[in-house]
Amino acid sequence: MNRMATYAKVVHEHDPLLEQAPPPRRGIVWLLCMTFLILSRIVVSVGSRVAYKAMLGPSAPFTYLLGVWASLLYCLFYGVILILAMMFGASGPLWPRTRGMPTSKFIVMGAGDSLACSLGLMSGAWLSGPLIVILGQFIVPLVMMTSWFTVGEKYTKAQILSTITIMFGIGMVAIPSYTASPMHQLYTGLAIIGLVTSAVSFGAKEQILSQHHEVSILVVNFYGSVWQLVFSFLLLPLVSLPQLGGLPMEVLPDYVRLGWQCLSGSVGEIELLQPQWLEVDGAAVQMGAWSQCADATQPILIYCALSLLFSLVMLLLMKRVSAEVNFIAGTTALTLQYFAFARDWPMLPSVRVELSRVDYTGIATVVLGLLLYRASVVKKQSADEWKRLQQKSQQQQQQQQAAGYD
């Protein structure tokens, strides 16, 4: 889900596969369909975020394996979408090297997305739902930096000031949680590292699409997800780090076996391979056994279904709504995600938290920063378009004068 939302910046760029579809009929039926898709995007986004946090509690000792499962699902999802696009007449490269794209960029994408997914899941078990939501907006300044570094994107003072506003709102919520305990400091730091790797992946993707306009975003997403799946297996030794479980390398096969038994709900309680520090009811507890496996499967399935549905809705909205409409829908979903954790939800373990005045002020500041950022982007685009039209007009006048002299 986060990947589709983060890559919204390139959704409205040239995409040969998506442009094969006939233009929609902009009548009342089209308007109703777009309204339904936009509302679905908001609702599914909120539900997916709540389910994301809800599945991490019962799956706490095996959150890394959730990342492997998510990588496999995304790989299958984009593979099926790409095959369907080819079957229905869309033309595009089946292998990136046929278009001169180095595989190294896809490797960077896969490694970045894999680390972002794994670190996000492992840290999310310790962080509250609202903190996960608001901390995710740190991706905005990170993406700005990677875009500046990879494609030379330039930013105005208004964009920089709006980004500072966003970071200030994040700090209002994150700093109190960060200072709560050493474990929260560790996992907040891991979450930020995951966002950094996600921004690096975004930069590689943006570089590919800016240098190869004929390549579809579907193709790029598919090959990126393939490498993400590869790295999700290669990075399994992360759980051997002392801060992330400290499991000896030789017991990793047993870790995978026990994790599958727990996450599939085939056992109600398991003996952990070694005692682990886990978050239980807001406190760090060292446990040698885990008794919540029976509650793990249902929230995982709900999250997977909602996450894939969100990705599908985003694909359907590509090229059909403006960037402004997509921004409004995303900002609305962000706000609702934040407040969704103030209540319990059916079919999911409780993730309810009490929101303080600082929480309300923090999310309001972040939303204000996002609105200011979007306004500055629109203003910059209008100025760039005006300059382009002026240059075009001057070129035409020069051509006419040259023709008159001839």
N, C-alpha and C positions, 0 to 999 in steps of 0.2 A: 504493500500500500504506500509506504513512504517513498519508494522509488518512483512511482507514477506521479505523486504530488511534487516531488523534488524536480523531476524532469519536465514540469509544466512549462518551463521557460522555452523549451525547444519544440513543444507540441505544435505550435503554429508556424513553424518554419516549413520550408519546402520538403515535401515527403512524397516520393513518386508512387509508393504503394497505395497510400491513402487517397491520392489524387485520381486514381483510376476509377473510383466510385462516381456515379452520376451525381450532379448537383441536386441537393434536396429541393423539393417543392415547398416554398415558403408560404404555405397557406395556414389555415387554422389547425389542421392536423399536424403539420410540422411544428407549429408553436406549442401545441399540447405535448407532443413527443419530447421536445427539448426541455420543456418545463418539468416533465416527469423524470427525465434523465438527470437534470440538475438537482431536483429534490432527492432523487435516489442517491446521487453522489454524496450529498450532505448526510443523509440518514445512514447509509452504509459506512461512510467514513467514521461517524461517531460510534456506531456499533462495533466496527472492527477495532477501533482504539480501545474501547472498554474490554472487548474479548481478549485483546493482546495482553493487557495487564492481568486479566482474570486467569489466563492459562498459565502464567508464570508462577503463581503461588503453589499449586499442586505439583508443578514440574520443576521446582527449584533446583534439585540436585542434578538435573539433566537438561538444563536450558540450552547448552551447546548443541545437543542433538536436535532440538527444535529448529535451530538454524540450518542444519543439514536438510531436514524435512522441508523447510520453507524454500531452500535453494532448489530442491528437486521439483517442487510444485511450480515455481516460477519458470524453470527450464521447460517443463512439459507444457505449461500454459502458453508461453511465447512460441514454442515449437508448433503447437496446434494452430494458433492464430496465424502464424506465418504460412503454414501449409494451406490453410483455408484461403488466405489472400492469394497465393499462387494459383490455387485451383479455380478461383473465380476471375482469373484473367489479369491479375496484377503482375506486372513485370518488375523484376528486381534481381540483384545478385544473390546466388545461393551460397557463395563462398567469398568472404571479404577480399581475399587476395586478387580475385579477378578484377577488382576495382582499384588495386594498388594500395589498399589499406594494410599497414603492418599489423600483424597479429599481436605485437607488443602492447598496443593500445587496448585491445580486448583483455589481455592478461592483467593490465593495470585496473581496468574496470572490474574484472572478476575478483581480483584480490581485494580491492577497496570495498566492493559490495559485500563480500564474504566477511571481512573483518567488521564492517559496520553492522551487519545482521547479527553476528555472533556476540560482539561486545554489547550491542543494544539489548539483546535478550538476557545476557548474563548480568548486566547492570540493572535491567528493568525489574528483576526480582527483588531488588533492594530499594528501589526508588518508588515514590508514590505516583499514582496515575497523573495528577495535575503536573507534577514535576517533570514526568516523561514528556508530556505534551508541550510544556513551555520550553523545556530544554531543547526540544527538537527545532525550535526556531533559531537556534544558534547556527543552523545551516545557512542562513541568509548571508551573514558576513563571510562565512567560510567559502560559499559559492562565489561571492564577489571577488575574493582574493584569487581563487583558482581561475576564474574567468579572465581576470586581469593578467595572470601569469601565462595562461595557455593560449588565449586568443587576443590578448591585448585590449580587452574591454576597458573603456574609460567611464568614470563615474563623476557625477556632479557633486557639488558641496551639499546640495539638498539630499541626495542619496546617502552620502556619508553620515550626515546628521541624523537622518531617519534610522539608519542602521545602529548608530550609537543609542538612539532611543529604545530600539528593540533590545539591545544588550543590557541597558539599564533595567528594563522590565524583567528580563531573565534573571539578572543578579538579585533583584528584590525577593524573588521566590527561591532561587537556588542557594544563595549564601546561607540562610538559616538552616537549610537541610544539610548543606555541606559541612557545617560546623557541629552537627548533631553528634557524630561519632566517627572514629577512624574508618569504620567500614563504609559509612556513607561518603566519606571523602574519597575512598578508593573507587567506589563504583560510580560516583559522579564523574570522576576523572576518566574512567573507562568509557562512560557514555559520551563524553566530549571527544575522546580519541576516536570512537566509532563514527562520530559526525565528521571529523577531519578526514577519515578514510572515505566516507561517502562523498564528501566534496571533491576529493581527488578523483574518484570514479566519475563524478559529474563532469569535471574538467576534461578528462580523457574523452568522454562521450561527446561533449560540446566541440572538442577539437576535431573529432572524426566527422561530425555533421557539418561543421563549417568548412572543412577542406574537401568533402565529398558530398556535394549537394544532391547527387543522383541516388544516394543510398537512403533507404527507408529507416525510420526510427524502429520499426518492427524488427528489421534485420539486426540492427545494432543491439537492441534489447535481447534478442535471442542469443547471439554469440556472447554477449556479456554474461547472460545467465548460465550459459554452458561453463564458462570459466569460473563463475561464482560457485557452481556445484563442485568443480574440480578442487578449488581451494578450500571448500568447506570440509573436504576429507583431508587435504594436506595440512590444514591448520588444527586438526584434532589434538595434537600434543599441547595446545594452549591450556587444556585442563590439567596439565602436569605442573603448571606454574604454581608456586605456593599460594599466591593470592587468589587463584581461580580454581582451587580444589586440591592441588598438590598430589595428584594421583601418579604413582609410578608408571613409567612408559609400558612396562610389561603387563599391566592390568587393563590397558585401554580396550582390548577386545572384550573383557568382562564388563567394562563400563558401558560399552555399546549394547551388549546383551541385556544387562540389567535395565538400562535405559529404555530399550524397546519394550521389555516386559512391563515397566512402570507406565510409560506413556500410552501404551495400548490398553491399559486397564486390566491386563490378564492376571495381575496379582494385586492384592490390597495393601500389602506391606512388604518391604524388602530391607535386607541388611546392607547398608552402604559398605563399599570396599574399604573405607576408612572414615573416621569421624570428620564431619565437615561443619563449618560455620554457615548457618542458614538463617534467613530472616523469617521469624515466626511472630505474628501479631505485633509487628513493629520493633521487635527486639532481636538481637543476634544471639543464637543458641547453637551450641555445638552438639550435633546429633550423630548417633551411630546407626540409626534406623530411620526409615521414612514410611509414614503410614497414610499418606494422602494420594497414593497411586490410583485408587478407585475413582477419585474425582478429577483425574487429569484428562481423560479422553474427550469428554464432552466439550469443554471450553476450547480445546485444540481444534476439534472439528468445526466448531462455530467460527473460530477465528479464520481458519483456512478458507471456509466457504465465503465469508464476508470479504476477506482480502482479495480473493480471486474475482469476486463480483465487483469490487471496487475497481480493480484493474480493467475489467471488461467495460464498465460504465465509462471510465476515462478514455478508453480506446474509441468508444462510440461517440464521445463528445468531441474528439479531435476533429479539427477543421469545420466544426459545425456551430461552435459558439465562439464569441470573441474572447480575447485574453482578459478583458475587464470583467465579463460575466464569470469566467472561470476563477478569477481572483476573488470576487465577491463570494462565490460558493465556497471556495477554500477557506477564506477568513471566517465565514459563518460556521463552517464545520469545525474549525480550530476552537472557536469560542464555546461551541456546544460540547466539544470533546472535554474541554477543561471542566465545565460544570456538570458533565455527566457523571463524574466520580463523586458527586455530592449525594448520590442516592444508590440504592441497591437495584440490581437488574435481574429479571427472571432467567432461569436456566444457566446462570453463571455464579461462581463463587463471589462472595461479597468483596468489593474493592472500594467500599465507601470510605471517604475521609471528610473530616470537618475543615471547611475552608475558612481562613481568617481574613481580616481586612487587608493584610499584606498580599494574600493570594488574589483578592479581587483587584487591588491596585496594580499588581504585577501584570495580570493578563490584560487589563485595560491599557497599560502602558505599551505592552507588546503590540496589541491590535492598533493602537494609535501610530506606533512606528511603522507597522505594515501599511497602513493607509497612506501615511506620508511618503513612504517609499514608492508605492504604486503611483501616487500623484506625480512624484518627481520623474518616474520612468515615462509616464504619458507625456509630460511636458518636454522631456528630452527627445522623445520620439517625434513630437510635433515640430520641434526646432530643427531636428535633423532632416525631416521631410521638407520643411520650408527651404532649407539650404539646398537640398537636392533639386527642388523645383526651380530655384533661382539659377543654379548652375546649368540646368537643362535649358532654361529660357535664354541664358547668355550664349550658350553653344549654338542654339538655333539662330539667334540674331547674327552671330559671327558667320555662320554658314550662309545666311541670306545675303549678308554684305559681301562675302567672297563670291557668291554667285552673281551679284550685281556688277562687280568689277569685271567678271569674265564676259 
